[in-house]
């Protein structure tokens, strides 16, 4: 080898010798409308309130049902008794810092709607609006990058990404409506006819009776509850396994409440009940801890990503080998534009992506258009309602049944296909 060849290969050799190096992830597939000018111009941005155009009938849920949310769920604040009973005790005031819906109007009368995460609405109106006015919503990558670079100095995760998500989702809605196409067709079309769904919540018997063969349980107890809490967690899982039978899948949502040691002990105690994954067992910044657990656990999988933000956050998770399944949230991770990048990075490493709330918040469009997106998350109306409530639920989420239990898919209406009333 001569000196010139050596100089060319030396940097590559250095990367190969570095155990932290990983190949560059694949880029998101090009968009069929990229480069086209729509002749649309953004003329208005405002926060709005929305409600379903055809709401479920009101009723009093069955006493003690989990779906009323007045129940204890393990969480990071469980170490403080005054906040332990329900998440609502420490959540922000939804009227001030809750999630938001943004309406983006154009000069041709087309309007798009996007949901974003907590406190993001203030960033939209106080900062992003002045940057997006007058722009073409079809310039989706450019618009996203302007929002990202302009907010980088004061936030790269959390609130600023919550804001970007809502704006991005609304612009995709405009594009779909302008082209008279559902979102999934804009990003490549379907790769499967329908998506198998799992149900989150602890109204186990109702979910099994409805037809689900995959259940995700909201774990009620963590380290603050000691050994007795561990036994109660196991009893919940045992109840689910008895209801599902030997072949159904059980997942656990631990909502950032556990520790490494606690997770290892719980995994051992629950091994007889065949747990498919344990979700968000640690706080989201503990990439190294997730990596250690993901390597150590053989009886289950580690899933996380609900509270991760953008491709750079997921790159940290990737470098730590922290999870076998990624769970970005469309309304928090940076919107569909960033979800496509996260998904492409995961696909390069054969990591399944199952978006958080993915059957409910629009991510079903991305899921049906991607091979490495096997399932969708759904919730059920609370038990105790009239038959009409569950029939409307089935129509709203295009529910069907088959060998994997419950399936869902997106509507064919243009854009996200939401059936909403705006005020």
N, C-alpha and C positions, 0 to 999 in steps of 0.2 A: 504494500500500500504506500503510495507516495504522500508527500506532505499535504497537497491540496485535497486528496481524498480523505485524509485523516481529519483535516479541519472541517470538512463537510459533515463527517459522521460523528465527530466528537460531541456536539450538543445532543444528538439523538441518544448516543450511548449513555450520556449523563442522565437523561430522563429515564432510560430503561433501568438504570441502576438505582434510581430513586424509587423506593417502594410506595411513595405517596402519589406517583404519577399515574394518571389514567388516560386512556385515549380520549380524544375530543368527542363529545357527544354529537349525535346527529342533529342537524338543524330541523326546525319544523318544516313540513312540506310547503311548497309555494302555494299561494292562493290563486285560484283561477281568475279572479278579478283584479289581481295586483297590477298596478300601473294604470288602470283605467280611471279616467276622471268622470265622476258621476254628474258633475254640474250641480251638485247640491252644495249648499252653504249653511253652516250652523248659524242660526239667528237667535236662539234662546236656550238658556239652561236654567232650570229651577228644580228645587226639591218639591216632591209631591207626596200625597198620601194615596195609596191604592187599596182596593178591596176586590175580592172576587166578584165577577159579574153574576155568577150563580153560586152563592155561598151555600154551604151545607146547612141543613135545618138545625136550629138551636135545640139542645136537649141537655138534660142533667146526666152526666156520666155515671156509670156504676160506682157505688161507694168503694173507695180504696184503689181505684184504677190508677195505674202509673201515669197514664197519658194526661192526667190533670196537672202534672208537674209539681204538685204540692208534696213531693217526696224527697227523701234524702238521697243524694248521689255523691259518691266520693269526688273530692275536688282539692285543689291546692290549699284552699282556706279551711279545710277540715281540721287543721291543727288548732284553730281558734273556735272554742265552743259557741261563741255568740253568732258565728257565721256558718255553722255546720249543717243546720237543718235543711236549708234549700239554697240554691244558687242565687235566687232573687234577693237574698239578704245582702249580697255584696256586689251584684251586678250594677252597672251604671243606670241612671234614670233613663228609660227608653225615650222619654220625651225630650231629653237634652243630648244624650250621647249614645243613643241606640243606633241600630242599622238604619239605612235610608234608601229611598228610591229617587233617582234623578231622571228628569224628563229632558231630553235634548230635542229641540225643534229645528226644522230646516226651512229654507225659503220656498220649498215646493210643497209644504204642508205635511211632510212625513215626519213622524215623531217616534223616538225610540225611548225605551224605558230600561233602566238598569238598577239593580240592587247592589249596595255596598255594605261594608262592615261598620261596626260601632265607631262613632265619632268622625267617620269619613266625610259626612255631609258638610261639615264646617270647612274642610279643606277644599272640597269641590267649589263651594260658593265663594270662599275667601281667596282662592288662588287659581284653581284650574280653569274656572270659567273665563277669565280674561285671556287665557292662553288658547282656548279652544274656539272662541267666537270667531266666526268668519271662515273657519276651516272646512275642508271637504271631509265628511265622515268616512269616505272610502279610503282615505290615506291612513289606514288603521295602524300600521306600524310606526309611521312618523308621529302620529298623534300620541300613541302610547309612549314613545321615547321622549317626546317633549314633556309629558306629564312626569315621567320617571326622573329625567335629568333636573327638572325644575324643583322637585321636592327632595332631591338627594341630600341637600345640606342639612335638613332637619328630620329626615326619617326615611329609612329604606325598608323597614318592616312595620307591621302594625297599621297605625292610623292612616299614614299616607298611602300605603298600598290598598287599604280598604277604600279610599277615595278613588284611586286610579281604577280599581275593579269596577265600581259602579259606572264610571264614565265609559270605560271600555265596553262593558256589557250593553249599555245603551246605544253605543255606536254600531255594534254588531246588529242590534235590533233594527236600526235604520237601514243598514245594508240589506238585510234579509227582506225587509218590507219593500225597499226600492227595487230589488230584483225579483220580488214575488216568490221567494224561496224560503223554506225553513233553514235554520242555521246549519243543520248537519249536512245539507247538500252544498253549502258554501265551502265546507272544509273537507270535501272528498266523498261525501255520500256514505251510505251505511255499509258496514262490513258484516252485519248480522241483521236478521229480521226483527229481533227483539232482544231485550237485555234481561237476564235473570236478576231478580231483586231479592234483597234481604230486608227484614223489618227490624228497626231499632225500638227497644222498649221492653218493659218487663210485664206487659199484659200477655204473658206467654200463651195461655190457653186460647185467647181470642185470635192471636196471630197464627197459631197452628190450625185452628178451625177454619180460618179464612183461606188457608192453603199454602202458607209459607213453609219452606223446608230449610230456610236459613234464618237464624235469629241472632241479633246482636243485643246483648244484655247490658244495661246501664248498672255498673257495679256500685253497690251502695256503700261499701266500707273500704277503708284504707288503713295505713299504719296507726292512725290515731285511735282506732277501735280495738287494737290489740288482737289477741288470739280469738276472742269471741267473734270479732268482726270477720276474721278469716273463715271461721266455721260457717257464718251466715252467708258469706259469698259462695262458699262451696254448696250450701243448701240450695241457693238460687240456681246455680248451674245444674245441680242434680235434678231439680224440678224441670228445667228446660230439656234436659236429655230424656227424661221420662216422657215428656209430652211429644218430643220430636221423633223418638225412636232412635235406633242405632245409626241410621244413615244420614240424618240431617246434620247441618253445620251450625256450630255455636261459636260466636265471637264475643269478646269482652271489651267494653268501652270503659277505660279506667281514668279518663279525663285528667291527666297530668297529676294524679294523686299519690302514686306509689313511689317506692324507692327500688333500687336494684335488688337489695336483699329480699325485700318483701315480694317482689316479682318472682324471684327464683323459688321462694317458698310456696307462693300461690300456684305457680306452674306445676310444682311437684304434687301438691294436694289435688289439683284438678286434672292431672294426667289421665285418670281412669275415664273421664267424661269427654275426651277427645276435643280439645279446644282448637278451632281453626286459626284464630289469631288473638293476640292481646294488643289492644290499641291504646296509644298515648299513656303508657305506663309511667313515663317520666316527664318532667317539665321539658318543653320543646327545645330549649337551648342546650340540653345535656347530650350533645351528639356522641361524645365518647362513651357515656353510659349506655346509650342505645346500641352503640357498636358492640360493646362487651356483652350485652344481653342477647343481641341478635346472633352472636357467635356461640354463646353458651347454651341457649335453649334449643333442644332437639324435639320436644314434644309439641311445639306450637310455633307460630310465626310472630314476628314483631311488625306491627303496622303503626304508622304515624304520618303526620303532615297536615292535619286539620289546622293547626296553629303555626304552620310554616308559611313563609312569604317569598314568592318569586323564585326564579331559577337559581339565584345565588344561594338562598337558604337551602334549597334542595340539593345544591352542589355540596354544601357542608355535610348534609345527611348522606349523600353518596360517598364522599371521601371517607366518612366514618364507617361505611357499610352498616348504617344504623337501622335499616328496616328492609323487610322482604316485600312490603306493600306500601305504596305511597298514597296519601289521602288529601291532596290539595282541595281547598274550597274555592269554587268559581268566584264567589263574591268577596274573597279575602286575599287570594293568592296573586291578584293582578289581572283578573278577568280572563276572558277566553284567549286573548292574544298571548298572555303569559302561560296559561294552562297548556297551550299547544307546545310551547318551548319546554315546559316541565315534562310533558308527556313524551316528547321526542328524546329528551335526555334519558328518561326511564326506559324507553324502548330500546335504546342502544345497549342497555345492560339487562334486558329481559326482566325488568321489574314491573309487575302489574300496578296499574294506577286505578284506584277506585275512589273517585272524588267524594268528599264529605257532603252529605245531603244531595248526592248526585242524581237522585230520581226526582227531586223536588225543585231545585233552584236553577234549572236550565242546563246543568252539566250533562244531562242525558243526551243532548245533541252531540257533545264531544265523545261520550262513551260509545254511542252506537256507530260512530265514525272511526273508531280506533280499535285495532286488534288487541293491544295490551291493556284493555279496559274491560274486564270480564263481568263485573256485577254493578248494580246500582242500589243505593240506599233509599229506602222508603220508610215512612211512618204511617201509622193507622189512625183514623178517627177513634176517639176514646170508646171503650165498650159502653153498652147501654143505650145506643142510639137506635132510631128507626131504620128499617131496611133501606129506605130512600137515601140515608146518609152514606151508606157503604156502596150503594149503586152509583151515586154521584162521584164518590172517590174513585171507583173503577173507571168511570168515563173520563174523569179529569186527568188520570195518569195512564190511560190507555192500557189497563190491566188485562192480561190474559193468563191462562194456566197451561202447564205442560209438565214434562218429566222433572224439571228442576223447581217446580212449585209455582211461584208467582213471577210473572214477567211484566216489563214495562217498555215503553218506547216513546219518542217525542211525537207531538202532533204534527200535522202537515201544514198548519197555518204558517204564513210568512213570518220571518223573524223568529223570536223565541216561542211564539204561539200562545202567549199568555192571554187569558180571557179575564180582563180586569176592567174596573171602573176607576177613573182618576179624579181626585178632588184636590 
